[in-house]
Amino acid sequence: MLAGAGQPAAAAPPGPATQASAAAGRAGSTPPRLRECPDCGRFQVVPALGAGATARCPRCGAVLRRAHHDPLGRALALHLAALAMLGVAGLMSLMTVSTGGMDLSADLLSGPRGLHRHGLWELALVVAFTTAVAPLLRLAGMAWVLLGLGLRRPPRHLRRLFARIEHLRPWSMVEVYLLGVFVAYVKLVDLVHIEIGPALYALGALMLTTVVADAVLDRQAVWEEMERRGIPDAEVDHAAAVRAGPGAGAIGCETCGLVCLPAAADAGPRCPRCGSHLHARKPDSIARTWALVIASLVLYGPANAYPVLTVVQLGAGAPSTILGGVEELLSSGMYPLAALVFLASVVVPMLKLIGLVAMLAATQAGWAGRLRDRTSLFRVVRAVGRWSMIDVFMISILVALVQFGAVVTIAPGLGAVAFAAVVVLTMFAAEAFDPRLMWDAAAARRERRAVA
């Protein structure tokens, strides 16, 4: 039932589908929807939710939907504001440094340009994409989707555009970049004189605005508005899915969450609402995740053994590894910052790899213990991996700003490329892993024991 609201939930359909728990809110006008939990695979009916209500999976605790007041209008205003701030951040200066009568300024793209000058074009592409291209595409695409839904005749490409935008969310790393800039600032204080530029303040405002925009946007409301405006090619019958329940062999779309009945699934391999390919489970999830994890493990050694940067001051200097950078911060008395860098650059990648290996091994062994905890571990692994890019962003800023010839120069090392590859590969591994397989394997093992 609606916890905190005191209203009964709609009756669940026949079969193993159950009613999702909802917290806080007043029932709205949207009819109940059959949803598949993306984390445990359980089908359940999500009731009509009022503003402020949250529906969670009773089995694993995953959030199935959060309802907001005016989720499209407020989200549009915030995304347009974020676009304006991104424009300021891209056109103005981030920081200006000076030493020995020489000045250098850096903007949002100075880091990728500096990395490219040193021959690390792969790293330059990663930094440019995660700090400029992905945020721009995501904000502009979302603003166009929300604007398009307000037109008299919404463009039919909005559904595919919105589906693509969803995949950009993990790769838009403005907040991680800001933390990398802060670490670079601390490292530069003892080397050069620094002046903060307006772009840095714009990035801070952009980060806050983006967080609020994500919080107020109800993505299911966007898909429902598309249905109401007739954008999908085929009519979506939610009532039939609720009546049939999961026993009819329904498949949940991984992109938009629509539950499709076998007849709809057999009509084509794509979701009738968003156009994405339909799969009962992610294809070859275990094999693809193992391949990505093994590649990450191979690169993890070079990432920590090879230098990530070299600081040469007045002709003297030495290469520095990730752990060497942490030691420098400790020797300077910057203990909180040293702990932050150590956690993000050493502990998080290692624990992420250990977590992925543990989930893969447990799934293949069919272990039925602590399923809810392992599902929570998966959410953490998927969420924290991007924060390991702090060191990479810090290096890009240092390379762009500290190029003063014989006075002081900073050059990137091959360890930075290997480390960025570890971060990217582990992010792909987390996306490739299907947590529903853990629950499937445990259920299959219980069935085998029951038969025996």
Secondary structure, DSSP 4 states (H G I P E B T S, - for coil): -EETTTBPPPPPPSSS-EEPEEESS---SSPPEEEE-TTT--EEEEPP--TT-EEE-TTT--EEEE--SSHHHHHHHHHHHHHHHHHHHHHS-SEEEEETTEEEEE-TTHHHHHHHHTT-HHHHHHHHIIIIIHHHHHHHHHHHHHHHTTSSS--TTHHHHHHHHHHHGGG--HHHHHHHHHHHHHHHTTTSEEEE-HHHHHHHHHHHHHHHHHHH--HHHHHHHHHHTT-SSS---HHHHHHH-GGG--EE-TTT--EE-HHHHHT-SB-TTT-PBP-SS-TTHHHHHHHHHHHHHHHHHHHHHS-SEEEEETTEEEEE-HHHHHHHHHHTT-HHHHHHHHIIIIIHHHHHHHHHHHHHHHHHHT--TTHHHHHHHHHHHHHHGGGGGHHHHHHHHHHHH-B-TTSEEEEE-HHHHHHHHHHHHHHHHHHH--THHHHHHHHHHHHHHHH-
